[in-house]
C-alpha cells in the first residue's frame, strides 16, 4: 500500500457490516480507520493530527445519528467529504460535500462512489 493512499474513516455500529466495508476498502488499497459509534469517530478529530480524506458513516448509529455526527465533524473539518450509507438513501437530503450510497451496495458501487468523491 502506498503512503499516499487516502485514509477513510468508517463509522458503522454493526460489526459484521463494518468488517466487510473495511475489508473491501483495504482491498482497494485505501488506508482505513474504523469506529463503532459516533463518539469513537469524533476522537479521531480531537487533536487534528489524524489525516482523514473521507468519512463514511451509517445514518442509523446508536449514540447520535450519522447526520448529527457529520454536523459535528464539519465544525472541525469544514471541507471533509462525507459519505452516508443507508438503507433509505432515497429519503436522505444531504448538504454540499456530502454523498449517499444505498444499502445494500455492491463492491463495484462502493469503489465507484469512493473514487468519485476522492477525485473531487
Buried (B, 14 or more C-beta within 10 A) or exposed (E): EEEEBBBBBBBBBEEEBBEBBBEBBBEBEBBBBBBBBBEBBBEBBEEEEEEBBBBBBBBBBEBBBBBEBBEEBBEEEEEBBBBBBBEEBEEBEBEEBBBBBBBEBEBEEBBEBBEEBBEE
